[in-house]
Each structure stands twice: as structure tokens, then as C-alpha cells.
């Protein structure tokens, strides 16, 4: 599941209304300064507009936008709340924007409630449902996530990202055929969506259809030949199919394209270890750990390579580090080799 992306909050322009002239002048100055990215001065003018007319709902909304850009998240939430109180008819944008700020404050339940409030006022807004689905996914409520993504797709039939992320939720509840169908639809709608090809290939590999998985990883490489993830995944599949020369070419290409891809170094290290190049393997695991010191599996694999070089002290040290970093499978090595 990719990290939620947000739509940039936009100021509300002023239509004809009942505000007094002084409040309107301050408000318009605030908009002009905001558009010039002078958020602090814009904020001061929105403050002035609210002081002159405390019932000026749009000023509360725009001040909230300013506060968000200035990272005053609680202040923004308070201002959006006031806008919602003052404008009880056209407040779906305030719910939507407040939801984004609550998410930034890690209040996912509050954000979800606000997205759903926004959706109830504007059922045809696919983005709101998409964001709600993403939060449900992050909360581990996968069926709710699927339901929200389905509503997003109903509102926008060509919403490739919603198909892609609904597939991810289907994977979590092991409905792999549904996931495959959604990934295929995503790639149909967005032929350059590399993550959809990669994830589709991964699901097909899980189902044991290695040839079909290879086709999808090939598509991923074609869609983004300058990336690294597809080469890593295809290389791993080639490794499993005992095409070691092909796997090495893919891991090398991944590293060439992205020298900071720790997965590529780790996988190439596993290949070198398989080919009994233990020193070369350790060098690759070293680099993977340097790039991501929290990557427990690189410690575990380096421990295996050290064991092959009869460095049991170093191996045990690495396996113990691996378990502490979440690679609990390393416990079996600790239990059998280090006690």
C-alpha cells in the first residue's frame, strides 16, 4: 500500500456575501499574499478579517489553510471546525481538509470520520473515498478498505490507483484472484504503473505461476527501465528458477540504476553466497546494512555467509542482531548454532 498522497488545500475565493468592507479588504489581501507564498503575512490579514467579522466563514477556512502550511496543525483543525460550525451547508471541503490535517497529526480515526463526513455531503467525490480506503487499510480494517475503494471506483470508473490499492487489500485477506483482477485493471488503465506490474507478478509467484509472474516483471522493467524495484523482483524470480546468470544481471542493473537500493545488494549477496563467493556476499550484505541499518534480513544473511567462512562468532553476533531487528527466523540459527 503506497503512502497516501494529498490534494493541496486551496483557498476559497470570495463571492458576494454579507461581510463588511474592511473584513473583505483584509481577506483579499490575505489571498494575494498567500498566492505569493508569504504565509505569515497572509495569516495576519486573515486574522484581521476575522477580528472585523467573527462570522466570516471563508476567512476561518483560509486561515486554516495558512496554518497548515505553517505546520500549526492544531490551530488549523480548530479553524476548520469553526468554518464547519458557521457554514453548515457548504462545508464538505472543510471536512476534507480537516481530515488531512488530522492524518498529519496521526489521528487516523478522526481523519477517517471527517473523510466520511465529507463523502456524505458529496458522494461523487472519488478522492474522498480513496483516502478513506487508504486509512482503513493502514488501520488493518481491510474489508472496510475494500468497500471504500469500491465506492471510489463507482464514482470514477478509471481510477487506477483505487483498483491498485483495492488489490492490496484483497491480498491481505488472501483473496488473490480478486487482487489479480484488480491489478490487471490498474495496468490496463495505466500501462506505466510499475507498482501494479510488480505486485501482480508477486501474487502470481505466490500462486506458483512462475511464467506468468515473469511476464509481469518484464512489463514492469519495460515500463520503467531506469528503476530498480522491477529488476530486483525479476532477479529474485530468476534466482528461484535457478537462472543465476540472469538473476545476477538483474541485480547488477538494479544497483546501477539505484546504488541506494539495499534490497538489490541483499539479494545479490544471497546469490553470491549460493555460488560460494562468501567474501563477495559479505561485501554486499555490508553495503545493504550501511544503506539501511534496520534491515534485519541483511544481518541474518551476512551471518550465514560468515558461518560458511567458519566465523561463528561473527555469525552469531549477526543472527542476534537480526532477531532484534525483527528477522525472527534468525532465532533458529541462534538456537542451533550459538548456544
C-alpha positions in Angstrom: 0.0 0.0 0.0 1.5 3.2 -1.0 1.6 6.2 1.3 -1.5 8.4 1.0 -1.0 11.4 -1.3 -2.9 14.5 -0.6 -4.5 17.1 -2.7 -3.2 20.6 -2.0 -5.6 22.6 0.0 -6.9 25.6 -1.9 -8.1 29.0 -0.7 -11.7 29.8 -1.1 -12.3 32.9 -3.2 -14.8 35.4 -2.1 -18.3 35.5 -3.6 -20.8 38.1 -2.9 -21.8 38.0 0.8 -22.7 39.9 3.9 -19.2 40.7 5.1 -18.3 44.3 5.9 -15.9 46.1 3.6 -13.0 46.2 6.0 -13.1 42.5 6.5 -13.4 41.8 2.8 -10.3 44.1 2.1 -8.2 42.2 4.7 -9.4 38.9 3.3 -8.5 39.7 -0.3 -5.0 40.9 0.9 -4.6 37.6 2.7 -5.4 35.7 -0.5 -2.9 37.7 -2.6 -0.1 37.2 0.0 -0.9 33.5 0.3 -0.6 33.2 -3.5 2.8 34.8 -3.2 3.7 32.1 -0.6 4.0 34.7 2.1 2.1 32.6 4.6 2.9 34.6 7.7 1.7 37.9 6.3 -1.3 36.2 4.8 -2.2 34.8 8.2 -2.1 38.2 9.7 -4.6 39.5 7.2 -6.9 36.6 7.7 -6.6 37.3 11.5 -7.7 40.9 10.8 -10.6 39.8 8.6 -11.9 37.5 11.4 -11.4 40.3 14.0 -13.5 42.6 11.9 -16.1 39.9 11.2 -16.0 36.8 13.5 -18.8 35.2 11.4 -16.7 35.3 8.2 -16.7 31.6 7.5 -14.4 31.7 4.5 -11.8 33.6 6.5 -11.7 30.8 9.0 -11.3 28.3 6.3 -8.4 30.2 4.6 -6.7 30.9 7.9 -6.8 27.1 8.5 -5.1 26.6 5.1 -2.4 29.1 6.1 -1.9 27.4 9.5 -1.5 24.1 7.8 1.3 25.4 5.6 2.9 26.9 8.7 2.6 23.5 10.4 0.3 24.8 13.1 -1.9 21.7 12.7 -4.0 22.0 15.9 -4.7 25.7 15.0 -5.8 24.6 11.5 -8.1 21.9 12.9 -9.7 24.5 15.2 -10.2 26.9 12.4 -11.7 24.2 10.1 -14.0 23.3 12.9 -15.2 26.9 13.2 -15.8 27.1 9.5 -17.9 23.9 9.7 -20.0 25.5 12.5 -20.5 28.7 10.6 -21.2 27.2 7.1 -23.5 24.2 7.8 -24.4 23.9 4.1 -21.2 24.0 2.1 -18.7 22.5 4.5 -17.6 19.3 2.7 -14.3 21.0 1.8 -13.7 21.9 5.4 -14.3 18.3 6.5 -12.0 17.0 3.7 -9.2 19.5 4.6 -9.6 18.9 8.4 -9.3 15.1 7.7 -5.9 15.7 6.0 -4.6 17.7 8.9 -5.8 15.1 11.4 -4.0 12.5 9.4 -0.8 14.6 9.7 -1.3 14.6 13.4 -1.6 10.8 13.3 -5.3 10.9 14.3 -6.3 8.3 11.7 -9.7 7.6 13.3 -10.5 11.3 13.3 -9.3 11.7 9.8 -11.5 8.7 8.6 -14.6 10.2 10.3 -14.0 13.5 8.6 -13.5 11.9 5.2 -16.7 10.0 5.6 -18.5 13.2 6.6 -17.2 14.9 3.5 -18.3 12.0 1.4 -21.8 12.0 2.8 -22.1 15.6 1.6 -20.5 14.9 -1.8 -21.0 11.2 -2.7 -19.5 11.7 -6.2 -16.0 12.7 -4.9 -13.9 9.7 -5.6 -10.8 11.1 -3.9 -12.5 11.3 -0.5 -13.5 7.6 -0.7 -10.0 6.7 -1.9 -8.4 8.4 1.1 -10.9 6.8 3.5 -9.9 3.4 1.9 -6.3 4.1 2.5 -6.8 4.9 6.1 -8.9 1.8 6.7 -6.0 -0.2 5.1 -3.5 1.4 7.5 -5.8 0.6 10.4 -5.9 -3.0 9.3 -9.6 -2.9 8.5 -9.2 -4.5 5.1 -12.8 -5.2 4.2 -13.8 -1.6 5.1 -10.9 -0.6 2.9 -12.2 -2.6 0.0 -15.7 -1.1 0.5 -14.3 2.4 0.3 -12.1 1.7 -2.7 -15.2 0.2 -4.4 -17.1 3.4 -3.8 -14.2 5.4 -5.2 -14.3 3.3 -8.4 -18.0 3.6 -8.6 -17.6 7.4 -8.6 -14.6 7.3 -11.0 -14.5 4.2 -13.2 -11.0 4.8 -14.5 -9.4 5.3 -11.0 -6.3 3.2 -11.5 -4.9 3.9 -8.1 -8.1 2.7 -6.4 -8.0 -0.6 -8.3 -4.3 -0.9 -7.4 -4.9 -0.3 -3.7 -8.1 -2.4 -3.5 -6.0 -5.3 -4.9 -3.6 -4.7 -2.0 -6.5 -5.0 0.5 -7.7 -8.2 -1.2 -4.2 -9.6 -0.8 -4.3 -9.0 2.9 -7.4 -11.2 3.2 -6.0 -13.8 0.8 -8.5 -13.2 -2.0 -5.7 -13.5 -4.6 -8.0 -13.9 -7.6 -9.7 -10.6 -6.8 -6.3 -9.0 -6.3 -5.1 -10.3 -9.7 -8.2 -8.9 -11.5 -7.7 -5.5 -9.9 -4.0 -5.3 -10.7 -4.8 -6.2 -14.3 -7.4 -3.5 -14.4 -4.9 -1.0 -13.0 -2.3 -1.8 -15.6 -5.0 -1.6 -18.3 -5.9 1.9 -17.2 -2.3 2.9 -16.5 0.2 1.0 -18.7 3.1 2.6 -17.0 2.0 1.8 -13.4 5.2 -0.1 -12.4 3.9 -1.0 -8.9 0.9 -2.7 -10.4 3.0 -5.0 -12.6 5.4 -5.7 -9.7 2.6 -6.5 -7.3 0.7 -8.6 -9.8 3.9 -10.5 -10.5 4.4 -11.1 -6.8 0.9 -12.5 -6.4 1.3 -14.8 -9.4 4.6 -16.0 -7.9 2.8 -16.7 -4.6 0.3 -18.8 -6.5 3.2 -20.8 -8.1 2.7 -19.4 -11.7 6.3 -18.5 -12.3 6.0 -18.0 -16.0 3.0 -15.6 -15.7 4.9 -13.7 -12.9 7.9 -13.3 -15.2 5.7 -11.8 -17.9 4.5 -9.1 -15.4 8.0 -8.4 -14.1 9.1 -8.0 -17.8 6.3 -5.5 -18.3 7.5 -3.6 -15.1 11.0 -3.4 -16.5 9.7 -2.1 -19.8 7.6 0.5 -18.1 10.5 1.8 -16.1 13.9 0.6 -17.4 15.7 3.2 -15.3 14.2 2.0 -12.0 15.4 -0.7 -9.6 12.4 -2.4 -7.9 11.3 -4.4 -11.0 14.9 -5.6 -11.7 15.2 -6.8 -8.0 11.9 -8.7 -8.2 12.6 -10.2 -11.6 16.1 -11.1 -10.4 14.7 -12.9 -7.4 12.3 -14.8 -9.6 15.2 -15.9 -11.8 17.1 -16.9 -8.8 14.2 -19.1 -7.7 14.0 -20.6 -11.2 17.8 -21.3 -11.0 18.7 -18.8 -13.7 21.6 -17.5 -11.7 23.3 -15.7 -14.6 20.1 -13.8 -15.4 19.5 -13.0 -11.7 23.0 -11.5 -11.4 22.4 -9.3 -14.5 19.1 -8.0 -13.0 20.6 -7.3 -9.5 23.6 -5.6 -11.2 21.2 -3.4 -13.2 19.1 -2.6 -10.2 22.3 -1.4 -8.4 23.4 0.5 -11.5 20.1 2.3 -11.6 19.8 2.9 -7.9 23.0 2.5 -5.9 21.0 3.0 -2.7 18.7 0.1 -3.2 19.6 -2.1 -0.2 17.3 -4.9 -1.4 19.4 -5.2 -4.5 22.6 -5.6 -2.5 21.0 -8.1 -0.2 19.6 -10.2 -3.0 22.9 -10.1 -4.9 24.6 -11.1 -1.7 22.3 -14.2 -1.4 23.2 -15.1 -5.0 26.9 -14.8 -4.3 26.5 -16.9 -1.2 24.7 -19.5 -3.3 27.7 -19.5 -5.7 30.1 -19.9 -2.7 31.6 -16.4 -3.2 31.3 -15.8 0.5 33.6 -12.8 0.7 31.7 -11.1 -2.1 28.4 -11.9 -0.4 29.6 -10.3 2.8 30.6 -7.2 1.0 27.1 -6.9 -0.5 25.4 -7.5 2.9 27.7 -4.9 4.4 26.5 -2.4 1.8 22.9 -3.3 2.4 23.3 -2.7 6.1 25.2 0.5 5.6 22.2 1.8 3.5 19.6 0.5 6.0 21.0 -0.4 9.4 17.5 -1.6 10.5 17.2 -4.2 7.7 17.4 -7.4 9.8 17.4 -9.9 7.0 20.7 -8.5 5.7 22.2 -9.2 9.1 20.8 -12.7 9.1 22.1 -13.4 5.6 25.5 -12.0 6.4 25.6 -14.3 9.4 25.0 -17.3 7.1 27.9 -16.2 4.8 30.1 -15.8 7.9 29.2 -19.3 9.0 30.3 -20.6 5.6 33.7 -18.9 6.3 33.8 -20.6 9.8 33.4 -17.2 11.5 30.9 -18.5 14.1 31.5 -15.6 16.5 30.6 -13.1 13.7 27.7 -15.2 12.5 26.2 -15.4 16.0 26.6 -11.7 16.5 24.8 -11.0 13.2 22.0 -13.5 13.9 21.3 -12.0 17.3 21.2 -8.5 15.7 18.8 -9.9 13.1 16.3 -11.1 15.7 16.5 -7.8 17.5 15.5 -6.1 14.2 12.5 -8.2 13.5 14.0 -11.1 11.4 12.8 -13.6 13.9 13.6 -16.5 11.6 17.2 -16.0 12.7 16.3 -17.4 16.1 16.6 -20.9 14.7 20.2 -20.2 13.9 20.9 -18.7 17.3 19.3 -21.7 19.0 21.0 -24.3 16.9 24.5 -22.7 16.4 25.1 -20.2 19.2 24.2 -22.0 22.5 
